Amino acid sequence: MDPIVKPWYFWNMPDNPGPTARSTIPAYALYGERHAFPDILHCERITDRAVLHDWHIAPHRHPHLHQFFFIQRGAVQITVDGMTHDLAPPVMISIPRLTVHGFRFAKGTQGYVLTIPVAELSDALAADATFASPLDSWGHCPATDRIAAPFAQIQTEHRATQPGRAPILRALALLIACQMAREMTEGQQLPTLGQDQRVKAFETLVRQNYRRRWRVADYAQALSMTPTHLNRICRQGTGLSASKFVETILFQDACRQLAYTRITVAEIGYALGFDDPAYFSRAFQRRIGLSPTQYRRKLDGEPPADEIPESALISG
């Protein structure tokens, strides 16, 4: 199976960054807001995409993705939340979700960008929240061999289809994240958190309660605000309405369970609060574009069973 190659920014990302007010900053998902992240992570060379934008990436943010940049050689100027910084390679850069960031690379700059769904990192680092806290803020540190070496391994493994690919990629990504957090802590490269804490509080509540099928009004009440106010700050922070934000996290969980477990489609639906497996399958297909069984088969490298109705595979 050929490796999935996708842009790390939308193809129509504007060349001119324009105004930098948060309400006008585009919020990009790696693969489009309607599509779930199709792999454990994504890794590609800086040159694969930067050259298409004349080495200038306009300010933007990712609602559900964390990015690590490894700049090996060349030159890079990064703009974060309106502040510009010149960084000297070799350097590692950590960009958490919702952080407004843009780049100007010198032509020929070499390095890699690693993109990881936030859920992957938050689950893996949940046992040590204090250690993980440096990753809540953008930061940078010298690219030591301890950080650089796993990037080469990820690049090789990401393009391969060998057995054990998923756990190896997950382990390497976690190694990079932990080494980055350690280096940032030791180097005291911890800029001020630029995210709206209310959005983070909302996300925390969603991850704790979405399986209980809380309504937007329930979240608003827990946060001591009106649903209208919650919708407003959610749109400003993520580019999504509160209900779409909840839906995104719910179906991210569905995709992860389909990818990483052998739990049946019906059981996944029940766990996520869907009493009717057929309704869960229809909702999943509307959101993702594939039925749950087709999604699982695609990740397993199997041809889609389009000729088999989903009802016949609902336990698979």
N, C-alpha and C positions, 0 to 999 in steps of 0.2 A: 504494500500500500504506500502510495506516495505521501510524503509529509505534507501537512496542511500549511500553506503559506498564505498569510493574511497581512494586510497593512496594520502597523501599530497606530496609525491615525487614519481617519476617514479619507477617502480619495479626494473629496471636495473640501478638505480643510482650507480655509482662506489663507492666501499668501500674506495679506495685510492684517495684522492683529487687530487694528481698529481700537475702539474704546476698551478700557480695561476694567470698567466697573463690573462687579461680580455678576450682576444680572445680565450682562451682555456677553460674558465669557462662555464660549461653547462648551458643552459637557459631552465628551466623546466616550462611547463604549468602543472597545477594540474592534468588535465585529458588528456594530450596529445595535441600537437599543432594544430591538425586538428579538435579537438572537442570543441564546445562551453561549457562554464561553465554551468552545468546542473541544478543549483539551485541558490537560493538567495545568499547563502554562504555555507561554509563547516566548520564543527567543530568536532574535535575528540580529544581523549586523547593522550598525548605524548607517552604513552606506546604502543598505537595501532601500531605505525610505528617504533619508535626508537629502540625497541627491535629487530626488523627484521634486523637492520643494526648494531647490537652490540653496540647500544647507540652512534653511531658516524655517523653524517650526513655530507657528504662531501660538500665543498663549491659549490654553485650553485646560480642561480638567477631566478626570475620569471618575464617575460616581462609584464604581465598584471594583476598581483595579488598583493595585500597588505596582509601581515600576522601580526597577533598579537599573541604573546606567553604569556601565564599565567603559570609561574612555581610556583607551590604551595610549594613543598618540594623536597629535594634532593640537587643536585648541577649541575651547568651548566657552561660550558666554550663556549663562542661564538666567532667566528672569522668573522669579518666584513671588507671587502676590505683589507685583509691581516693582520689586527691588531686583536690580541687576548685579550679578556676581561673575567675575572672571575666574575660572578654575583651571589649574595647570595639571595636565595628565602626567602620569597615570592617576586617575581619580575615580572613586565610586560615588554615585549620587543616589539617594533614596527619595522617591516621590510618593507620599501616601495619597490615598483616595481624596478627591475633592480639592487638592492643592492646585491652584492656578499656576501653570508653568509653561515656559516656552524656551526655545534654544536658538542660538546662532553658532553653527559649527564652522571652523575653518575648512575649506575644501580639502578633501582627502582625509578628514579625521576618521580614525579607526576605533572601533569598539563594539559593544553589544548593548542591546536593551532587553531586559527580562521583564515580562509582564505576568503578574500572578493575581488571580481573583482574591479579593480581600478575605473571603470566607476561608480560603486555604491557609492563609497566614494566621488569622484570628483563632482558628481551631487548633493549629499546631502550637501556637505560643500561649494558649489560654492558661497553661499550668504555671507560667512565670510572667505575670502581667507587668511586674516592675522591670524585668529585663527587657520586655518588649516595648516599653514606653518610648524609647528613643525613636522607634519607627512610626510613632504617631505624628511626628514632625518631619518636615523635609530636612535633609542634612547631607553632608559629604565627608569623605575621609580619603586619605591616600589609599591607592589600590595595592594592598600588600599581596604577597603570594597566597596567603591564606584565603583571600577573597577571589583573586584572579583565577586560581587553578580550577575551582568548581565551574566557572563560566565556560571554560573550554570543554569540560565534561558534559555540561548541559547542552551546549551547541551540538555536540556529537550525538548525544542520546536523544535529543529532541527530533533529529532527522532520521532516527533509526526506528525499527519496528521489532526490536528484539524482546523476548520474554522479560518481564519485570520492568518494562519501560516506565510505567506509571509510578510505582513506589520509588524507583531510582530518581526520577525527575523531582518527585516531591521531597525526597531526602536532600538532594543537592540544593534545591531552592531554599529549604529550611536552613541548610548550612550557610548559604550566602546571607540570608536574612539575619541569622544569629551572629555571624562574624561582623556584619555591617553594624548591628546594634552595639556589639562590644567595642568596635573601633570608634564609633561615634561617641560612646560613653567615655572611653579612655581619652579621646582627643577633645572632648567637650565641644563637639560640633553640633550643638543642639539649638537651632533657631526657635523662635517663638512659634507656638502652634497657631496656624492661620485659619483653622476651620471653625465654623459656627458650632459651639458646644451644644446648642439645642438640637442640631441635626444629629450629632453623635449620640445624644441622649435618646432621641427618637429611634435611631438605628439599634441601640442597645435594647430598648423595649421591644422592637419588632422581632429581633432575634430571640428574645425570651418568650414571646407570646404569639408569634404568627401561626404556630401549629394549633393554637386554641381558637383561631379564626377571629381574632379581635377585629372590630370595626375601627375606622378612622376616629370615630367619636370616642371610642374606648382609649385609644392612644392619647388623644387630645386631653381627655379628662385626667389621665395619669400624669400628663405633663403640665397640668394647670393652665391650659390655654384652650381657645375655641378651635373647632375643626378648620375654620377659615384661616386662622392664624397659622395653624400647623401646615396647612396646604401651602401657604405663602412662603414660609421659611424653608419648606422642603423643596419647593420649586427653585428658590434662590440658591439653595445649597447643592442640589443634585440634578436639577433640570427636569425632575419628575414630580407629579402630584403625589400626595401621601399614599393614596390607594395604589398607584402604579409602583411606588417604591416598595410597599409591602408585597405586592404581587411579584416583583422582581426577585426579592429575597426568597419568597416561597418557592418559585420555580427554579432558582439557583439550587436550593436544597434538593428539589426533585431530580434535577440533572446530576447532582453529585451522587445521590443514592443510586440512580440508574447506572452511573459510570463505575462506582467503586464498590457496590454490593451486588449480591444476587437476590436481594429481596424482590418479591413479585411486584408487578405494577399495581395490583390491587392493594397490597400491604402498604406500599409507598403512599398511595392515595389516601388510605385510611389514616396513616400517621400524620398526614398533612391536613387532615380535617375534612376530607371529601368522603361522604358516606356512600356515594355511588361511584364505583370504579370506572364505569363508562363515561360519566360526567367528567371525572378527573382526566381521562384520556383525551376527551374533546377539548377541555380547557388547556391541557398541555400542548396539543397540536395547534390550537389557535395562537398560543404564545410563542412556541418554538418553531413551528412549521413542520414538525415531524411528530408522529405518534410516539408514546413512550417506548414501545417495542422497537420501532424504527430507529429511534435515537440510540438505544442501547446497542442495536446491531451495528449501527454506523461506527460507534466508538470501538466496538469489538472487531472492526474490520470485515464484517460480514456484509454481503449484498442485501439491500433492503428487500423485505418480503412484501412488496406492494400488492401482490396478488392474494395475500392472506388477510382477511379482515381482522381488525384489531380485537374484535370480540372473541375471536378464536385464539388470541394470544394473550388475553388479559391477565393470565397467571404467569406470563413469562418474563 
